[in-house]
Amino acid sequence: MNDIPEIMKIVITGAAGLLGHGLVMVMGKRHEVFRLTRSDADITSTEQVRAAIGSIKPDLVVHPAGIPDLDICESDPAEAFLVNYHGTRNVVDAAREVGASLAYISTDAVFDGKKTEPYTESDATIPPTVYGRTKLRGEQIVKTLPAHWIFRVSVLFGPGKTNFIEKGLKKLAAGESYPVASDQIGSATYTLDAAAKIMEVIEARKYGLYHLSNDGACSRYELAVKAAEYAGLDPKGITGKPDAEMGRRTPRLRYAVMAMAALTQAGFSPPRRWEEALAEYVRTLRFE
Ligand SMILES: NC(=O)c1ccc[n+]([C@@H]2O[C@H](COP(=O)([O-])OP(=O)(O)OC[C@H]3O[C@@H](n4cnc5c(N)ncnc54)[C@H](OP(=O)(O)O)[C@@H]3O)[C@@H](O)[C@H]2O)c1
């Protein structure tokens, strides 16, 4: 295993993305963080990734870069595999070359969505979507590194990039209505809480696979309605609809709640309840 110093040199891929932004904000307070965006290195280019990571020689690479959109992945599987799998392989190879450990951001979409109780880290991974399959292949390549972490997160909200919650609230504030799936149950993840927990686990050098979200479960509809309530907006413009009527290319998992068994077993407390995190996030938004 790598010898990691107290103050680490950390490369964060996808640093302009939603989770990347949160990771930079949180990890940058304690460590020397290097933001890697697409303009610094396209992760599908072995040479660009090797040059960028090779010139920094980090102790750790945190890798959230990828294509998280299920419909984009489904409509262009070759591009999805190129970015989410081959891109991850390039990042893994570059980390290996400089002796860095690596933390990969994965997803609840590696599961089939057929369970009726929370998925644990030891549950079988049978992704029904292209996106889920590309992310699972990413996990497999990350596991070839001796010093690695895999954090499976679920629907993300947080500062730095417009997301599902903010878009919905802006519509409500403008007097528009919009539909949200009422039969898609999952966990929700505040990027700043996830980033803080990722840093805590990494600093403790407890390698492995972790489910990571805010505590509790909700439908996307409940999430949107709660956000409206916290923002002081009338939620009646939000219509709960079955996922099948949402007109989306890729059916979403009906049930994708994640149990944070590995975190608890390793002695970490799970992040706070999703309602509390959502309320804090919504207080930071402005709708004028
Ligand atoms: N969003 C969710 O609800 C969710 C749920 C579960 C898991 N996850 C996982 O969490 C991770 C982060 O998600 P996110 O929502 O933060 O995604 P995001 O906002 O789309 O950020 C991903 C970043 O990756 C970058 N990227 C994409 N292709 C690239 C390439 N070829 N070379 C270099 N950079 C590239 C994007 O750059 P550009 O800005 O230039 O496109 C973007 O900044 C993903 O790996 C995703 O699978 C997300």
The ligand as an SDF file (V2000), in Angstrom:
LIG
                    3D

 48 52  0  0  0  0  0  0  0  0999 V2000
  -25.2390   13.0670  -10.9570 N   0  0  0  0  0  0  0  0  0  0  0  0
  -25.7330   12.0860  -10.2330 C   0  0  0  0  0  0  0  0  0  0  0  0
  -26.8710   12.1650   -9.7470 O   0  0  0  0  0  0  0  0  0  0  0  0
  -24.8970   10.8500   -9.9760 C   0  0  0  0  0  0  0  0  0  0  0  0
  -25.5040    9.7690   -9.3070 C   0  0  0  0  0  0  0  0  0  0  0  0
  -24.7260    8.6350   -9.0480 C   0  0  0  0  0  0  0  0  0  0  0  0
  -23.3890    8.6020   -9.4320 C   0  0  0  0  0  0  0  0  0  0  0  0
  -22.8430    9.6650  -10.0830 N   0  0  0  0  0  0  0  0  0  0  0  0
  -21.4190    9.5720  -10.4880 C   0  0  0  0  0  0  0  0  0  0  0  0
  -20.7460   10.6660   -9.8930 O   0  0  0  0  0  0  0  0  0  0  0  0
  -19.7520   11.1670  -10.7670 C   0  0  0  0  0  0  0  0  0  0  0  0
  -19.8850   12.6770  -10.8570 C   0  0  0  0  0  0  0  0  0  0  0  0
  -21.1660   13.0080  -11.3520 O   0  0  0  0  0  0  0  0  0  0  0  0
  -21.5470   14.5220  -11.5970 P   0  0  0  0  0  0  0  0  0  0  0  0
  -23.0190   14.6410  -11.5050 O   0  0  0  0  0  0  0  0  0  0  0  0
  -20.6700   15.3980  -10.7870 O   0  0  0  0  0  0  0  0  0  0  0  0
  -21.1760   14.6490  -13.1360 O   0  0  0  0  0  0  0  0  0  0  0  0
  -20.9540   15.9710  -13.9670 P   0  0  0  0  0  0  0  0  0  0  0  0
  -21.4590   17.1560  -13.2560 O   0  0  0  0  0  0  0  0  0  0  0  0
  -21.4440   15.6900  -15.3460 O   0  0  0  0  0  0  0  0  0  0  0  0
  -19.3740   16.0380  -13.9800 O   0  0  0  0  0  0  0  0  0  0  0  0
  -18.6130   15.1220  -14.6860 C   0  0  0  0  0  0  0  0  0  0  0  0
  -17.4090   15.8520  -15.1980 C   0  0  0  0  0  0  0  0  0  0  0  0
  -16.6710   14.9320  -16.0130 O   0  0  0  0  0  0  0  0  0  0  0  0
  -16.1670   15.6730  -17.0930 C   0  0  0  0  0  0  0  0  0  0  0  0
  -15.9060   14.8440  -18.2550 N   0  0  0  0  0  0  0  0  0  0  0  0
  -16.8090   14.1740  -19.0180 C   0  0  0  0  0  0  0  0  0  0  0  0
  -16.1840   13.5890  -20.0350 N   0  0  0  0  0  0  0  0  0  0  0  0
  -14.8710   13.9000  -19.9260 C   0  0  0  0  0  0  0  0  0  0  0  0
  -13.7340   13.6020  -20.6920 C   0  0  0  0  0  0  0  0  0  0  0  0
  -13.7960   12.8580  -21.8130 N   0  0  0  0  0  0  0  0  0  0  0  0
  -12.5280   14.0800  -20.2910 N   0  0  0  0  0  0  0  0  0  0  0  0
  -12.4320   14.8560  -19.1910 C   0  0  0  0  0  0  0  0  0  0  0  0
  -13.4870   15.1850  -18.4190 N   0  0  0  0  0  0  0  0  0  0  0  0
  -14.6900   14.7070  -18.7990 C   0  0  0  0  0  0  0  0  0  0  0  0
  -17.2390   16.6820  -17.4350 C   0  0  0  0  0  0  0  0  0  0  0  0
  -16.6270   17.7320  -18.1390 O   0  0  0  0  0  0  0  0  0  0  0  0
  -17.5080   18.7520  -19.0260 P   0  0  0  0  0  0  0  0  0  0  0  0
  -18.1210   19.6620  -17.9900 O   0  0  0  0  0  0  0  0  0  0  0  0
  -16.5110   19.4090  -19.9060 O   0  0  0  0  0  0  0  0  0  0  0  0
  -18.5010   17.9070  -19.7520 O   0  0  0  0  0  0  0  0  0  0  0  0
  -17.7610   17.0710  -16.0680 C   0  0  0  0  0  0  0  0  0  0  0  0
  -17.1250   18.2170  -15.5790 O   0  0  0  0  0  0  0  0  0  0  0  0
  -19.9300   10.4530  -12.1020 C   0  0  0  0  0  0  0  0  0  0  0  0
  -18.8720    9.5630  -12.2630 O   0  0  0  0  0  0  0  0  0  0  0  0
  -21.2400    9.7160  -11.9790 C   0  0  0  0  0  0  0  0  0  0  0  0
  -21.1820    8.4740  -12.6160 O   0  0  0  0  0  0  0  0  0  0  0  0
  -23.5650   10.7820  -10.3600 C   0  0  0  0  0  0  0  0  0  0  0  0
  1  2  1  0
  2  3  2  0
  2  4  1  0
  4  5  1  0
  4 48  2  0
  5  6  2  0
  6  7  1  0
  7  8  2  0
  8  9  1  0
  8 48  1  0
  9 10  1  0
  9 46  1  0
 10 11  1  0
 11 12  1  0
 11 44  1  0
 12 13  1  0
 13 14  1  0
 14 15  2  0
 14 16  1  0
 14 17  1  0
 17 18  1  0
 18 19  2  0
 18 20  1  0
 18 21  1  0
 21 22  1  0
 22 23  1  0
 23 24  1  0
 23 42  1  0
 24 25  1  0
 25 26  1  0
 25 36  1  0
 26 27  1  0
 26 35  1  0
 27 28  2  0
 28 29  1  0
 29 30  1  0
 29 35  2  0
 30 31  1  0
 30 32  2  0
 32 33  1  0
 33 34  2  0
 34 35  1  0
 36 37  1  0
 36 42  1  0
 37 38  1  0
 38 39  2  0
 38 40  1  0
 38 41  1  0
 42 43  1  0
 44 45  1  0
 44 46  1  0
 46 47  1  0
M  CHG  2   8   1  16  -1
M  END
$$$$
